[in-house]
Amino acid sequence: MESGNMTLYRQIVIIIAIVLSLIFSGVFWINIKTTRNYLQEQLDSHAQDTATSLGLSLSPHMKSNDMAIIESMIDAIFDRGYYKSIRLVDMNNEVLVSRSLPIEQSNIPSWFTDNIRLETPLRKALVTSGWRQGGVLYVQSHPGFAYRELWYLVMEMLIWVFILFVTLSALGLLAIRIILKPLEDVERQAMEITEKKFNTVSVIPKTRELRNVVTAMNYMTQKLKSIFQEQLDNAIHWKSEASEDIVTGLYNRRFFDSALKSWLQSTEDNHLGIIYHVHLNGISQINDVYGMEKGDEFLRDVANILRETLLGKGDALLTRYTGSSYIFIASGEQVVDKESLAEDLLEEIKGMFRQRYPVSEQGCKINIYACRAGEEIEDIQFTLNEALQKSGFITGYDYSVIKGGSMDRKKITMNEWDEIFTNTLTNRKIHIMVQGVESTADINKEVHREVLMRISSDVYGLLTAGEFLSKAEYLNKQMDLDKLIIEKVLESNAVTESNIPLAVNLSIQSFENTEFRQWLLKKLEEDENSARKIAFEVSEVTILNSGGDTLNFISGLRQLGSQFGIDHFGTNEATFSYMQSIRPDYIKIDGAYGIDVETNQEHQFFIRTLVSAAHSLDILVITEMVTNAQQKNILTDIGVDGLQGFYIEKPVQMDE
């Protein structure tokens, strides 16, 4: 392993292991050598002492030349086994008695005796015969006992050295781990900063150098966090300036008109539906009787009723339209149950008046208008104002469905819709269109292509998403349609033969469904090459209403190579703090901010600050509904990464 890829902890461990190994090896060898020298001296002393004492004992018998006794005495000493050889010679060097014992160590490895040699010197003593020298006695100690003693000592010492090595190493590693723990925290902190996660190290080390490093990193992290938060705060500020009503926190009329205008120019958007224009009577009397603060509280209470009634029912774009009127666009099931929704709202508002604002002049009128793509916003505004004038002075609680366009202009019944969806899913026949997202960095490149679905009917012809999505949601067919289009995209040549990613929209029903999530991840695992060429995007309201397991699901998509994006960004009252936790690969700013960007400075400031905040998190920013060259140039100068709209590219048939 290259040292550049090796952790500091591992390098220190290796160095300590080498040092400890050298130390213990040196101590081990010194002990062996010392013990060997000691045994060597013992063998020498033992041989000399035996030669001296035995020589004195043999002297009387040498005088009488009693060889039998001499041999018996030598045998008695030799048979004890401590001697390699005992030899008695006369003065003419002729051997009188000789005894020897070979060196055999059956329980000691030969490599041990070969490498650790014990020298056994030959010692001698004179044997007298009276007053004369009768001979010389040679004695050589046997090294077998010394080898055995040395072997056992080495084995015992090796065990203790190993125990000490392991113990000291474990303690050393633990100490190093404790000492380096703050450094590991700093490393993790540095890596998190690259991911735009600004977490500080809570445990400050006592070591001066590490303490200074941790303190400096914490300071830098807090600084970066404050810079990023300032960018988010600026984006939120300009969003509020551009779109929010200061009293209720709902959207203001100017933003609603921009959003409605952008939606009316789209044939794909499933938010187009039923406009509810809510008019209230009683605010003037509340201001006169209870004061202006109570009047503002009344307006906020009405806003809360609208929020709670529409909670979990899609993106309604709640707006305070004028002083005492509100407006919103309902989608999905509310498109079908428009009267039921109006009745619920009237009942809630009536109860609020009765309990909290018991003024004599009170009432609520809701005008319901079905809009569709292609209508002019001026015509809708005229129709709504005309209906309000016809209502006159509001004294009761009722609603009216005013004449206008129809979301279902082909007059398809719900039974017919159910049959259309059933045939589509059974025959697996859908028409797939794609619309490119142009890169501002290189106009010849595309960020991705968004997938748009059409379904066909033998009776009603080709049906766009704006026509059928709300019905599919109402009939619980949306998840099956999502599965079908994903399977078709994975099978298409547009994925297998192109490097341009395809972006597939997921409905809120599919995105929040555990079974669908498991199905999608398994489907992508089966074709990881195609998975890397697909992006999945959901609306901002879907993210805000999603459950706690959303992060794991998004992480699973990314692990398989797919991208994740947020569509219709900026159309909710929530702040953008979720950007840091979700960390989408891209966001698509809702067309309401881009449709008038050439004339709306506040929208320009909002997009600019949002781009800065998103780029600090490595998130691409795409703007929708680009309709002319001036918008394209302004948005490019602001710094967005991608442009989408009919001016950039009209939807075309996908290569299947």
Wavefront OBJ file of the C-alpha trace (Angstrom):
o trace
v 0.000 0.000 0.000
v 1.313 3.443 -0.911
v 2.076 5.694 2.017
v -0.001 8.423 0.364
v -3.085 6.274 0.815
v -2.174 5.207 4.344
v -3.782 6.826 7.353
v -1.686 8.573 9.983
v -2.962 6.105 12.553
v -1.752 3.165 10.481
v 1.630 4.757 9.861
v 2.118 5.367 13.587
v 1.000 1.811 14.355
v 3.507 0.400 11.875
v 6.323 2.543 13.282
v 5.485 1.558 16.851
v 5.244 -2.092 15.844
v 8.671 -1.910 14.212
v 10.200 -0.123 17.209
v 8.667 -2.562 19.695
v 9.770 -5.492 17.570
v 13.343 -4.186 17.473
v 13.340 -3.499 21.209
v 11.936 -6.877 22.188
v 14.138 -8.651 19.658
v 17.201 -6.914 21.092
v 16.208 -7.683 24.678
v 15.418 -11.249 23.697
v 18.765 -11.751 22.012
v 20.702 -10.121 24.868
v 18.990 -12.414 27.368
v 19.795 -15.466 25.264
v 23.397 -14.406 24.906
v 23.745 -13.645 28.616
v 22.207 -16.971 29.576
v 24.396 -18.828 27.100
v 27.550 -17.192 28.494
v 26.446 -18.043 32.013
v 25.864 -21.686 31.091
v 29.170 -21.701 29.248
v 30.978 -20.587 32.402
v 29.083 -23.154 34.448
v 30.150 -25.958 32.102
v 33.766 -24.805 32.310
v 33.708 -24.510 36.099
v 31.906 -27.824 36.443
v 34.523 -29.644 34.340
v 37.435 -28.076 36.185
v 35.998 -28.798 39.654
v 35.325 -32.424 38.725
v 38.793 -32.877 37.260
v 40.433 -31.450 40.401
v 38.396 -33.398 42.947
v 38.458 -36.680 41.016
v 42.199 -36.322 40.400
v 42.847 -36.022 44.131
v 40.621 -39.039 44.788
v 42.493 -41.153 42.238
v 46.021 -40.292 43.494
v 46.252 -43.022 46.274
v 45.111 -45.680 43.821
v 47.541 -44.577 41.149
v 50.350 -45.302 43.604
v 49.115 -48.868 44.108
v 48.229 -49.116 40.414
v 44.762 -50.432 41.355
v 43.086 -49.928 37.967
v 39.881 -51.663 39.009
v 39.168 -49.103 41.712
v 40.255 -46.262 39.434
v 37.818 -47.354 36.728
v 35.061 -47.821 39.292
v 35.545 -44.322 40.622
v 35.604 -42.808 37.109
v 32.483 -44.782 36.123
v 30.679 -43.632 39.232
v 31.267 -40.033 38.255
v 30.654 -40.497 34.520
v 27.437 -42.473 34.845
v 25.650 -39.486 36.304
v 25.445 -38.196 32.710
v 26.778 -34.717 33.250
v 29.950 -35.321 31.257
v 30.725 -35.644 27.601
v 34.056 -37.378 28.249
v 36.445 -38.388 31.058
v 39.870 -39.636 30.110
v 42.871 -40.705 32.231
v 46.313 -40.908 30.594
v 49.753 -41.719 32.023
v 52.797 -39.576 31.710
v 53.583 -41.203 28.380
v 50.157 -40.048 27.131
v 48.851 -43.560 26.943
v 45.149 -43.866 27.719
v 44.498 -45.742 30.902
v 40.725 -45.125 31.174
v 38.397 -43.421 28.677
v 34.675 -42.775 28.911
v 32.590 -40.694 26.425
v 28.903 -39.874 25.818
v 27.601 -38.631 22.465
v 25.488 -35.423 22.272
v 21.884 -36.456 21.569
v 18.959 -34.065 22.212
v 15.748 -35.704 21.072
v 13.479 -32.993 22.516
v 15.456 -29.991 21.278
v 15.338 -28.893 17.595
v 18.601 -29.327 15.752
v 18.359 -25.798 14.349
v 18.521 -24.505 17.906
v 21.749 -26.343 18.791
v 23.218 -25.508 15.377
v 22.651 -21.774 15.739
v 23.264 -21.356 19.466
v 26.538 -23.114 20.105
v 27.695 -24.040 23.619
v 31.436 -24.668 23.824
v 32.459 -27.345 26.328
v 36.194 -26.827 27.074
v 38.337 -29.784 28.055
v 39.728 -29.310 31.585
v 42.527 -31.328 33.209
v 44.109 -32.119 36.560
v 47.371 -33.931 37.521
v 47.052 -37.283 39.274
v 50.020 -38.005 41.576
v 51.495 -41.328 42.452
v 53.214 -40.724 45.763
v 55.522 -37.841 45.197
v 55.625 -38.362 41.493
v 53.212 -37.412 38.696
v 51.310 -40.511 37.777
v 49.078 -39.180 34.966
v 46.670 -36.512 33.736
v 42.859 -36.584 34.086
v 40.836 -34.841 31.324
v 37.183 -33.904 31.980
v 34.695 -32.341 29.518
v 31.168 -31.419 30.674
v 28.175 -32.625 28.618
v 26.243 -29.671 27.038
v 22.916 -31.540 26.850
v 21.589 -30.310 30.163
v 22.726 -26.789 29.342
v 20.995 -26.917 25.940
v 17.817 -28.169 27.550
v 17.934 -25.440 30.190
v 18.620 -22.823 27.551
v 15.789 -24.125 25.314
v 13.204 -24.028 28.087
v 14.384 -20.594 29.113
v 14.117 -19.332 25.539
v 10.585 -20.734 25.184
v 9.442 -19.188 28.453
v 11.059 -15.892 27.569
v 9.455 -15.966 24.113
v 6.005 -16.427 25.651
v 6.514 -13.537 28.040
v 7.932 -11.342 25.289
v 4.895 -12.120 23.135
v 2.500 -11.357 26.001
v 4.281 -8.102 26.756
v 4.393 -7.181 23.062
v 0.678 -7.773 22.610
v -0.218 -6.002 25.866
v 1.956 -2.973 25.212
v 0.840 -2.830 21.586
v -2.822 -2.917 22.603
v -2.305 -0.227 25.220
v -0.261 1.808 22.759
v -2.871 1.493 20.027
v -5.600 2.488 22.455
v -3.599 5.488 23.592
v -2.891 6.493 19.996
v -6.550 6.078 19.106
v -7.544 8.331 21.996
v -4.884 10.889 21.128
v -5.744 10.894 17.428
v -9.524 10.832 17.938
v -9.791 14.624 17.627
v -7.711 14.423 14.450
v -10.122 11.842 13.029
v -12.982 14.155 13.949
v -11.232 16.986 12.135
v -10.720 14.772 9.085
v -14.403 13.843 9.091
v -15.275 17.498 9.575
v -13.123 18.464 6.576
v -14.771 15.806 4.401
v -18.211 16.994 5.531
v -17.289 20.549 4.567
v -16.600 19.332 1.018
v -20.136 17.909 1.123
v -21.422 21.234 2.475
v -22.235 19.766 5.883
v -21.132 22.236 8.532
v -20.773 20.226 11.738
v -18.337 21.186 14.493
v -16.161 18.983 16.705
v -17.652 19.032 20.193
v -14.764 17.403 22.115
v -11.767 19.746 22.268
v -8.463 17.863 22.856
v -6.089 18.887 25.621
v -2.987 18.516 23.463
v -1.997 22.030 22.448
v -1.338 21.385 18.759
v -4.495 19.337 18.250
v -6.524 21.801 20.303
v -5.418 24.640 18.025
v -6.237 22.631 14.896
v -9.704 21.667 16.160
v -10.455 25.218 17.288
v -9.392 26.629 13.920
v -11.467 24.073 12.019
v -14.515 24.760 14.170
v -14.141 28.480 13.542
v -13.824 27.951 9.794
v -16.832 25.606 9.793
v -18.973 28.126 11.650
v -17.839 30.827 9.241
v -18.729 28.750 6.184
v -22.032 27.777 7.767
v -22.886 31.406 8.414
v -21.973 32.324 4.822
v -24.168 29.561 3.453
v -26.987 30.459 5.833
v -26.679 34.078 4.755
v -27.068 32.979 1.143
v -30.171 30.985 2.040
v -31.552 33.872 4.087
v -31.029 36.210 1.137
v -32.814 33.787 -1.169
v -35.686 33.472 1.300
v -35.789 37.255 1.715
v -36.065 37.909 -1.994
v -38.597 35.105 -2.350
v -40.669 36.792 0.349
v -40.263 40.183 -1.282
v -41.281 38.784 -4.645
v -44.108 36.499 -3.675
v -45.396 36.694 -0.090
v -48.157 38.660 1.578
v -46.709 40.224 4.740
v -49.868 39.754 6.835
v -50.815 36.133 6.124
v -47.591 34.650 4.762
v -49.512 33.403 1.712
v -48.519 34.278 -1.829
v -49.380 37.743 -3.093
v -51.419 38.618 -6.150
v -48.448 39.470 -8.332
v -46.863 36.065 -7.814
v -50.168 34.256 -8.342
v -50.673 36.005 -11.662
v -47.126 35.067 -12.739
v -47.644 31.453 -11.690
v -51.024 31.237 -13.399
v -49.596 32.755 -16.550
v -46.767 30.203 -16.660
v -49.136 27.310 -16.040
v -51.550 28.467 -18.730
v -48.687 28.338 -21.219
v -47.876 24.729 -20.344
v -49.711 21.737 -21.778
v -47.906 19.303 -19.489
v -48.437 20.676 -15.999
v -50.737 18.645 -13.763
v -51.384 21.642 -11.461
v -53.808 23.222 -13.915
v -57.266 22.717 -12.540
v -59.954 24.528 -10.630
v -59.565 28.134 -9.463
v -61.298 28.922 -6.164
v -61.898 32.633 -5.561
v -62.863 33.114 -1.896
v -64.503 36.447 -0.930
v -65.149 37.431 2.682
v -67.446 40.032 4.209
v -66.854 41.252 7.750
v -63.281 42.510 7.784
v -64.352 46.180 7.878
v -66.621 45.655 10.879
v -63.940 43.578 12.648
v -61.471 46.442 12.161
v -63.999 48.966 13.483
v -65.108 46.897 16.494
v -61.932 45.088 17.515
v -59.161 47.113 15.918
v -56.699 46.653 13.075
v -54.620 44.036 14.898
v -57.718 41.868 15.317
v -58.440 42.375 11.642
v -54.992 41.098 10.710
v -55.523 38.152 13.050
v -58.772 37.412 11.228
v -56.972 37.371 7.878
v -54.358 34.983 9.293
v -57.064 32.701 10.700
v -58.674 32.459 7.276
v -55.267 31.658 5.782
v -54.793 28.876 8.342
v -58.198 27.409 7.511
v -57.209 27.284 3.850
v -53.885 25.662 4.723
v -55.437 23.025 6.971
v -58.248 22.211 4.555
v -55.809 21.721 1.683
v -53.118 19.982 3.759
v -51.792 16.934 1.924
v -53.931 17.655 -1.138
v -51.248 18.908 -3.468
v -49.779 22.293 -4.287
v -52.731 24.698 -4.179
v -50.755 27.972 -4.509
v -52.649 29.701 -1.678
v -52.822 33.428 -2.299
v -54.233 36.499 -0.586
v -55.532 38.113 -3.734
v -56.983 41.393 -2.416
v -57.753 42.839 1.006
v -60.384 40.276 2.000
v -60.280 37.772 -0.851
v -58.193 34.677 -1.371
v -57.539 32.542 -4.402
v -55.977 29.163 -5.044
v -55.788 26.481 -7.711
v -56.828 22.983 -6.694
v -55.480 19.911 -8.453
v -55.864 16.158 -8.302
v -58.916 14.897 -6.444
v -60.114 18.436 -5.796
v -60.595 18.863 -9.553
v -63.181 16.100 -9.373
v -64.692 17.009 -5.977
v -64.723 20.776 -6.430
v -68.135 21.294 -4.784
v -67.208 19.156 -1.769
v -64.060 21.192 -1.177
v -66.018 24.448 -1.364
v -68.589 23.173 1.131
v -65.833 22.171 3.582
v -64.256 25.619 3.361
v -67.555 27.431 3.875
v -68.332 25.331 6.952
v -64.925 26.055 8.499
v -65.106 29.788 7.813
v -68.655 30.002 9.164
v -67.557 28.261 12.372
v -64.633 30.674 12.736
v -66.937 33.694 12.462
v -69.338 32.255 15.021
v -66.682 31.363 17.604
v -64.138 34.180 17.292
v -65.579 37.054 15.261
v -69.345 37.378 16.034
v -69.979 40.486 13.932
v -73.338 41.199 12.312
v -71.970 41.721 8.826
v -70.391 38.459 7.808
v -70.392 36.041 4.924
v -68.308 34.141 2.396
v -68.750 33.611 -1.320
v -66.629 31.132 -3.298
v -66.575 31.361 -7.093
v -65.264 28.248 -8.816
v -63.733 28.492 -12.276
v -62.330 25.588 -14.321
v -59.283 26.742 -16.294
v -57.234 24.987 -18.909
v -54.022 25.456 -20.863
v -54.228 27.952 -23.670
v -56.501 30.450 -21.943
v -55.411 34.039 -21.510
v -54.907 35.225 -17.948
v -56.667 38.500 -18.747
v -59.807 36.580 -19.747
v -59.751 34.612 -16.493
v -59.276 37.772 -14.421
v -62.156 39.471 -16.233
v -64.445 36.476 -15.675
v -63.615 36.304 -11.960
v -64.136 40.045 -11.444
v -67.418 39.938 -13.340
v -68.637 37.060 -11.176
v -67.725 39.011 -8.033
v -69.682 42.050 -9.183
v -72.712 39.897 -9.930
v -72.558 38.430 -6.418
v -73.295 41.847 -4.926
v -73.152 42.339 -1.163
v -72.169 39.073 0.534
v -74.455 38.153 3.432
v -74.419 34.363 3.508
v -72.213 31.375 2.846
v -72.443 29.811 -0.585
v -70.488 28.992 -3.740
v -71.063 29.219 -7.485
v -69.535 27.392 -10.419
v -69.063 30.129 -12.986
v -68.943 29.526 -16.692
v -65.488 29.105 -18.088
v -63.116 26.621 -19.587
v -63.042 23.000 -18.552
v -60.126 20.994 -17.363
v -61.799 18.054 -19.054
v -62.747 19.793 -22.273
v -63.450 16.479 -23.979
v -66.201 15.661 -21.464
v -64.783 12.278 -20.530
v -66.678 10.575 -17.719
v -64.886 8.911 -14.809
v -65.959 5.470 -16.050
v -64.439 6.267 -19.418
v -61.240 7.463 -17.744
v -61.052 4.225 -15.799
v -61.433 2.253 -19.026
v -58.778 4.359 -20.755
v -56.280 3.752 -17.947
v -57.077 0.039 -17.816
v -56.521 -0.353 -21.562
v -53.319 1.681 -21.398
v -51.858 -0.445 -18.605
v -53.046 -3.726 -20.126
v -51.687 -2.985 -23.600
v -48.635 -1.164 -22.189
v -49.098 1.487 -24.836
v -48.051 5.048 -24.100
v -46.505 7.834 -26.153
v -43.277 9.239 -24.733
v -42.080 12.733 -25.589
v -38.885 14.403 -24.407
v -37.972 18.057 -23.951
v -34.324 19.041 -23.723
v -32.759 21.202 -21.012
v -30.086 23.354 -22.620
v -26.805 23.890 -20.777
v -25.861 27.540 -20.373
v -22.195 26.561 -20.279
v -22.414 25.022 -23.767
v -25.496 25.548 -25.921
v -24.581 22.432 -27.887
v -24.971 20.259 -24.798
v -28.016 19.259 -22.814
v -28.190 18.843 -19.042
v -30.849 16.181 -19.555
v -34.107 15.541 -21.360
v -37.342 15.555 -19.421
v -39.707 12.699 -20.199
v -43.325 13.691 -20.955
v -46.090 11.105 -21.227
v -49.144 10.932 -23.465
v -51.832 8.261 -23.485
v -54.234 7.575 -26.315
v -57.899 6.693 -26.580
v -59.710 5.290 -29.600
v -62.507 7.759 -28.956
v -60.745 10.873 -27.645
v -57.372 10.595 -29.347
v -54.092 11.668 -27.740
v -54.378 12.896 -24.145
v -51.718 15.064 -22.491
v -50.533 14.892 -18.903
v -52.439 18.075 -18.106
v -55.637 16.268 -19.053
v -55.243 12.870 -17.410
v -52.941 13.136 -14.373
v -55.572 14.451 -11.969
v -57.939 11.661 -13.067
v -55.223 9.035 -12.653
v -54.606 10.320 -9.137
v -58.307 10.182 -8.309
v -58.648 6.613 -9.661
v -55.407 5.415 -7.992
v -53.789 4.658 -11.340
v -50.870 7.053 -10.995
v -48.399 4.568 -9.510
v -49.102 1.991 -12.224
v -48.579 4.641 -14.899
v -45.288 5.658 -13.267
v -44.100 2.041 -13.328
v -45.066 1.699 -16.963
v -43.212 4.787 -18.128
v -40.099 3.828 -16.142
v -40.083 0.371 -17.727
v -40.544 1.902 -21.177
v -37.709 4.366 -20.615
v -35.352 1.633 -19.390
v -36.120 -0.411 -22.508
v -35.706 2.492 -24.937
v -32.822 3.260 -27.277
v -32.764 6.761 -25.806
v -31.193 5.259 -22.689
v -29.073 2.459 -24.116
v -27.602 4.416 -27.045
v -27.360 7.966 -25.685
v -25.259 9.629 -23.011
v -27.841 12.336 -22.299
v -29.736 11.516 -19.079
v -33.511 11.236 -19.144
v -35.469 12.871 -16.308
v -38.602 11.020 -15.204
v -41.200 12.698 -12.976
v -42.521 10.693 -10.032
v -45.950 11.414 -8.601
v -46.423 12.009 -4.893
v -48.388 8.747 -4.649
v -45.490 6.752 -6.076
v -42.750 8.615 -4.237
v -44.330 8.061 -0.828
v -45.212 4.402 -1.463
v -42.810 1.905 0.149
v -43.683 -0.868 -2.296
v -42.999 1.428 -5.247
v -39.658 2.514 -3.807
v -38.559 -1.097 -3.387
v -39.756 -1.929 -6.890
v -37.866 0.999 -8.414
v -34.581 0.248 -6.632
v -34.787 -3.406 -7.659
v -35.555 -2.411 -11.254
v -32.528 -0.141 -11.370
v -30.290 -2.801 -9.807
v -31.200 -5.119 -12.674
v -29.928 -2.584 -15.209
v -27.265 -0.421 -13.580
v -25.932 0.841 -16.922
v -29.301 2.396 -17.715
v -29.784 3.519 -14.103
v -26.787 5.840 -14.466
v -28.520 7.593 -17.366
v -31.788 8.344 -15.586
v -32.742 11.172 -13.247
v -35.845 11.154 -11.097
v -37.551 14.356 -10.061
v -40.474 15.215 -7.821
v -42.259 18.457 -7.067
v -41.264 20.566 -4.101
v -44.572 19.880 -2.370
v -43.857 16.145 -2.651
v -40.539 16.578 -0.850
v -42.092 18.694 1.889
v -44.829 16.108 2.498
v -42.598 13.039 2.230
v -41.964 10.644 5.096
v -38.891 10.007 7.225
v -37.391 7.321 4.975
v -37.018 9.689 2.044
v -33.302 10.296 2.560
v -32.559 6.560 2.472
v -34.544 6.174 -0.743
v -32.757 9.078 -2.416
v -29.431 7.678 -1.214
v -30.374 4.322 -2.739
v -31.051 5.997 -6.094
v -27.688 7.753 -6.010
v -25.812 4.579 -5.090
v -27.178 3.027 -8.277
v -25.969 6.022 -10.288
v -29.281 7.830 -10.798
v -29.697 11.549 -10.200
v -32.411 13.196 -8.147
v -33.988 16.586 -8.707
v -36.729 18.847 -7.337
v -39.282 20.279 -9.751
v -41.394 23.456 -9.323
v -38.918 24.802 -6.795
v -39.978 27.885 -4.855
v -43.755 27.420 -4.990
v -44.248 26.696 -1.296
v -44.165 28.769 1.850
v -41.479 26.587 3.429
v -37.891 27.742 3.706
v -35.102 26.111 1.718
v -33.333 24.484 4.674
v -34.252 21.059 3.304
v -31.811 21.630 0.430
v -28.899 20.862 2.729
v -30.355 17.564 3.941
v -31.855 16.378 0.644
v -28.939 17.659 -1.471
v -30.646 17.183 -4.861
v -28.467 17.012 -7.947
v -30.513 19.795 -9.473
v -33.511 22.020 -8.828
v -35.932 23.428 -11.368
v -37.133 26.898 -10.448
v -40.841 27.167 -11.080
v -41.886 29.002 -14.217
v -43.660 31.623 -12.115
v -40.260 33.196 -11.418
v -38.994 33.045 -14.983
v -42.093 33.970 -16.958
v -41.613 37.692 -16.218
v -37.941 37.750 -15.247
v -37.174 40.395 -17.884
v -39.421 42.903 -16.088
v -39.445 41.693 -12.474
v -36.329 42.773 -10.574
v -37.387 40.944 -7.417
v -37.570 37.655 -9.303
v -34.120 38.335 -10.732
v -32.685 38.944 -7.263
v -34.366 35.804 -5.939
v -33.005 33.607 -8.727
v -29.521 35.121 -8.380
v -29.314 34.508 -4.621
v -30.813 31.038 -5.019
v -28.207 30.173 -7.656
v -25.441 31.290 -5.300
v -26.809 29.198 -2.422
v -27.417 26.152 -4.620
v -23.976 26.292 -6.212
v -22.374 26.359 -2.775
v -24.012 22.940 -2.299
v -22.973 21.755 -5.794
v -26.612 21.782 -6.892
v -27.425 22.656 -10.503
v -30.141 25.256 -11.093
v -32.524 24.952 -14.038
v -35.252 27.435 -14.934
v -38.527 26.349 -16.522
v -40.875 28.099 -18.932
v -38.280 30.090 -20.890
v -40.379 31.740 -23.608
v -38.112 34.271 -25.356
v -34.526 35.290 -26.062
v -34.520 38.112 -23.499
v -35.420 35.703 -20.697
v -32.740 33.286 -21.885
v -30.046 35.986 -21.893
v -31.006 37.348 -18.461
v -31.131 33.899 -16.868
v -27.800 32.966 -18.448
v -26.211 36.147 -17.071
v -27.673 35.400 -13.625
v -25.817 32.085 -13.649
v -28.396 29.322 -13.958
v -27.035 26.043 -15.299
v -29.885 24.950 -17.548
v -32.821 26.385 -19.476
v -36.075 24.629 -20.328
v -39.124 25.809 -22.215
v -40.782 25.978 -25.606
v -38.325 28.659 -26.727
v -35.428 26.310 -25.977
v -36.959 23.146 -27.412
v -40.445 21.866 -28.044
v -41.255 18.304 -26.948
v -40.322 15.685 -29.539
v -41.017 11.976 -29.832
v -38.529 9.848 -27.888
v -36.530 7.303 -29.852
v -37.923 4.008 -28.644
l 1 2 3 4 5 6 7 8 9 10 11 12 13 14 15 16 17 18 19 20 21 22 23 24 25 26 27 28 29 30 31 32 33 34 35 36 37 38 39 40 41 42 43 44 45 46 47 48 49 50 51 52 53 54 55 56 57 58 59 60 61 62 63 64 65 66 67 68 69 70 71 72 73 74 75 76 77 78 79 80 81 82 83 84 85 86 87 88 89 90 91 92 93 94 95 96 97 98 99 100 101 102 103 104 105 106 107 108 109 110 111 112 113 114 115 116 117 118 119 120 121 122 123 124 125 126 127 128 129 130 131 132 133 134 135 136 137 138 139 140 141 142 143 144 145 146 147 148 149 150 151 152 153 154 155 156 157 158 159 160 161 162 163 164 165 166 167 168 169 170 171 172 173 174 175 176 177 178 179 180 181 182 183 184 185 186 187 188 189 190 191 192 193 194 195 196 197 198 199 200 201 202 203 204 205 206 207 208 209 210 211 212 213 214 215 216 217 218 219 220 221 222 223 224 225 226 227 228 229 230 231 232 233 234 235 236 237 238 239 240 241 242 243 244 245 246 247 248 249 250 251 252 253 254 255 256 257 258 259 260 261 262 263 264 265 266 267 268 269 270 271 272 273 274 275 276 277 278 279 280 281 282 283 284 285 286 287 288 289 290 291 292 293 294 295 296 297 298 299 300 301 302 303 304 305 306 307 308 309 310 311 312 313 314 315 316 317 318 319 320 321 322 323 324 325 326 327 328 329 330 331 332 333 334 335 336 337 338 339 340 341 342 343 344 345 346 347 348 349 350 351 352 353 354 355 356 357 358 359 360 361 362 363 364 365 366 367 368 369 370 371 372 373 374 375 376 377 378 379 380 381 382 383 384 385 386 387 388 389 390 391 392 393 394 395 396 397 398 399 400 401 402 403 404 405 406 407 408 409 410 411 412 413 414 415 416 417 418 419 420 421 422 423 424 425 426 427 428 429 430 431 432 433 434 435 436 437 438 439 440 441 442 443 444 445 446 447 448 449 450 451 452 453 454 455 456 457 458 459 460 461 462 463 464 465 466 467 468 469 470 471 472 473 474 475 476 477 478 479 480 481 482 483 484 485 486 487 488 489 490 491 492 493 494 495 496 497 498 499 500 501 502 503 504 505 506 507 508 509 510 511 512 513 514 515 516 517 518 519 520 521 522 523 524 525 526 527 528 529 530 531 532 533 534 535 536 537 538 539 540 541 542 543 544 545 546 547 548 549 550 551 552 553 554 555 556 557 558 559 560 561 562 563 564 565 566 567 568 569 570 571 572 573 574 575 576 577 578 579 580 581 582 583 584 585 586 587 588 589 590 591 592 593 594 595 596 597 598 599 600 601 602 603 604 605 606 607 608 609 610 611 612 613 614 615 616 617 618 619 620 621 622 623 624 625 626 627 628 629 630 631 632 633 634 635 636 637 638 639 640 641 642 643 644 645 646 647 648 649 650 651 652 653 654 655 656
